[in-house]
Amino acid sequence: MPGLGLSAGITFAMLTLVVALPIGALLWQGAEFGAFGIWATINRDRVRAALWLSFRLSFLAACFNLVFGVILAWVLVRYRFPGRRILDAAVDLPFALPTAVAGIALTALYAPNGVLGGLTSQIGWQVAYTPWGIWLALVFVGLPFVTRTVQPVIDEIEPEVEEASATLGASRWHALRHVIAPMLMPAALTGFALSLARAVGEYGSVIFIAGNIPLRTEIAPLLIVIQLEEYNYGAAGAIGLAMLAISFTMLLTINLIQIWSRRRIGHV
Amino acid sequence: MHIQIDEIAKDFGTTTALHPVSLSIPSGALVALLGPSGSGKTTLLRILGGLELRTSGRVMFNGQDATGLLVQERRAGFVFQSYALFRHMTVFENIAYGLRARPRANRPPKAEIERRVLRLLDLIQLPQIAARYPTQLSGGQRQRVALARALAIEPRMLLLDEPFGALDAKVRKELCQGLRNIHDETGLTTVFVTHDQEEGVELADLVVVMSMGRIEQIGKPADIRARPATAFVRDFIRA
């Protein structure tokens, strides 16, 4: 194939520089620290609590984004209403906004003396400085991933397919379950994985609203920064490695589910 | 089934797609709605199938008012111009869809569904393709699968929107004959939409010529050819 050598060369060089080298450095750091040191770092209550918090809330936020992001994409593609274009453009805002700005804005809104925080605390529900706040920030930064991956797929589904289902006597619900959902599944899962990955690594928007109380609202990326500030590079690398391992396992699982679903629902 | 169209009209916003039209389709007939694009023929077909709501008028099936029936309740086998096959399902699953979608109480047992699907594949003369996906079929094969899928629900009538529109001349000829045979075998009242006067005149028992949302002439193909009622019909049939 013409151009294979050149394009492969560029690809591998870029991948090495941008992806492989940093990950290699992280692994190297871990190797220097030793398996025993890594385990001793991770096995502390504070670290375990932070890892559990980060991954649990990232997963919950990605689940919410999966459902709401698909609905949002559906509305943007299928319905025509005033302000649709503005709403469509607004979906990308979490991409463009500096995450710290988003975090401060959410905190200002949801703090007990904020506009929405004042309302929720009246019913005894505190959002800022609790896991709810972290979850909210993660939903905010992850939403565009699902919507933007699913939107073009919905755009390609011809309305006649739904009409055909109806003429064959199937209810709307049956069509949704057996025609629409299988067609959206691969793209929705990709969006879910992207949203999850982004949430796991998210730092800026979370630390303002989280309150960062050790054992309760302290996320794993923050713990890494704390270790770095104390020149404790080994421990920072160890937590980084633990996150890398868990993320890798989660993304691999999602990929396997995708392969399985593609085999089960066939050519999409 | 006898279909009676009574002063059916349809507006889309400020544009009128159909002026009040009336038409009686005898049970078991093969009828062509013939006209240029924008003549309202597809709108009329979609109103029959329940996919479009009429602005005024009535539709009667076997003398009973069917105007308010939902799409799902009409039991009209509908073949779309784009075929609208479910591309994530095999041919078998496509054809079985309507039967499997029925509520449990009147859903046929698994073996019966399989028997019916295989019989339909025989009817469309494609017994070997049950396990294939729509993307692996030719245009003519897709059209026949769409026809089989519509027939699987034991429809009371068959409605086809430009069924041969996207096919080349040779395949079109074969499929015309195929539709004729299936119509004669099942005895279903069949209405198809076409802009091709040759297709309409050759295939149908009764041709309805339409233009600008109005019916210009209703008659047997030979009569329409011999005695066009209006200048429009004469020009359109000659073209």
Chai-1 contact restraints between the chains, C-beta under 6 A:
chainA,res_idxA,chainB,res_idxB,connection_type,confidence,min_distance_angstrom,max_distance_angstrom,comment,restraint_id
A,E160,B,F80,contact,1.0,0.0,6.0,A-B,restraint_1
A,E160,B,S82,contact,1.0,0.0,6.0,A-B,restraint_2
A,E160,B,A84,contact,1.0,0.0,6.0,A-B,restraint_3
A,V161,B,A84,contact,1.0,0.0,6.0,A-B,restraint_4
A,E163,B,L51,contact,1.0,0.0,6.0,A-B,restraint_5
A,A164,B,A84,contact,1.0,0.0,6.0,A-B,restraint_6
A,A166,B,V71,contact,1.0,0.0,6.0,A-B,restraint_7
A,A166,B,Q72,contact,1.0,0.0,6.0,A-B,restraint_8
A,T167,B,V71,contact,1.0,0.0,6.0,A-B,restraint_9
A,T167,B,F78,contact,1.0,0.0,6.0,A-B,restraint_10
A,L168,B,Y97,contact,1.0,0.0,6.0,A-B,restraint_11
A,L168,B,G98,contact,1.0,0.0,6.0,A-B,restraint_12
A,L168,B,I153,contact,1.0,0.0,6.0,A-B,restraint_13
A,G169,B,Q72,contact,1.0,0.0,6.0,A-B,restraint_14
A,G169,B,G98,contact,1.0,0.0,6.0,A-B,restraint_15
A,G169,B,A101,contact,1.0,0.0,6.0,A-B,restraint_16
A,G169,B,I153,contact,1.0,0.0,6.0,A-B,restraint_17
A,A170,B,A101,contact,1.0,0.0,6.0,A-B,restraint_18
A,H174,B,A101,contact,1.0,0.0,6.0,A-B,restraint_19
A,V179,B,F86,contact,1.0,0.0,6.0,A-B,restraint_20
A,P182,B,H88,contact,1.0,0.0,6.0,A-B,restraint_21
A,M183,B,H88,contact,1.0,0.0,6.0,A-B,restraint_22
A,I265,B,H88,contact,1.0,0.0,6.0,A-B,restraint_23
A,G266,B,H88,contact,1.0,0.0,6.0,A-B,restraint_24
A,G266,B,Y133,contact,1.0,0.0,6.0,A-B,restraint_25
A,H267,B,Y133,contact,1.0,0.0,6.0,A-B,restraint_26
A,H267,B,T135,contact,1.0,0.0,6.0,A-B,restraint_27
A,V268,B,H88,contact,1.0,0.0,6.0,A-B,restraint_28
